[in-house]
Amino acid sequence: MKNLFLFLMVMGIFISCDKDDDDDCTTTDSPDYLIFGHFYGECLGETCIETFKLSDTQLLEDTIDDYAGQNLSFVELSNEKFELVNDLNNYFPNELLNANETVFGCPDCADGGGLFIQYSLNDNLQSWRIDQDKQNVPEYLHDFMDAVNERIELIND
């Protein structure tokens, strides 16, 4: 009987949680986001590997600069930087979500670099690596590739 009472009390706390009051409510839902970046293996300097995470409300930059994109640790950038790139999702090609491939072309094989993309929608995470040489990737990616490269340049200016 004690266990049932304790269970009902705990459930009452969660059920009465007001989503508008974040101080009293913990949620496990994660927001949708887009991680985008470029990588160049035969390169020197801080801008050889740049990875960013864009959500509806903020822009973050990876501080690890891992070529493989396996280890990421983000810090928030200014609202001014966010405003420069917050339209990037408008360029995201829906065809990519249905693609069977996760690698397009041969990213950075000819020292031309590659793009790293991760897209999280409703807790479904998908990742791609895209060759920077447009001759090696489907045409539906071209405008998105241009937008990603332009946004990275804007952030770094």
Secondary structure, DSSP 8 states (H G I E B T S, - for coil): -HHHHHHHHHHHHHHT--TT-TTT--------EEEEEEE-SS--SGGGEEEEEE-SS-EEEESS--TTS----EEE--HHHHHHHTTGGGG--HHHHT-S-SEES-TTTTS--EEEEEEEETTEEEEEEEES-GGGS-GGGHHHHHHHHHHHHHHH-
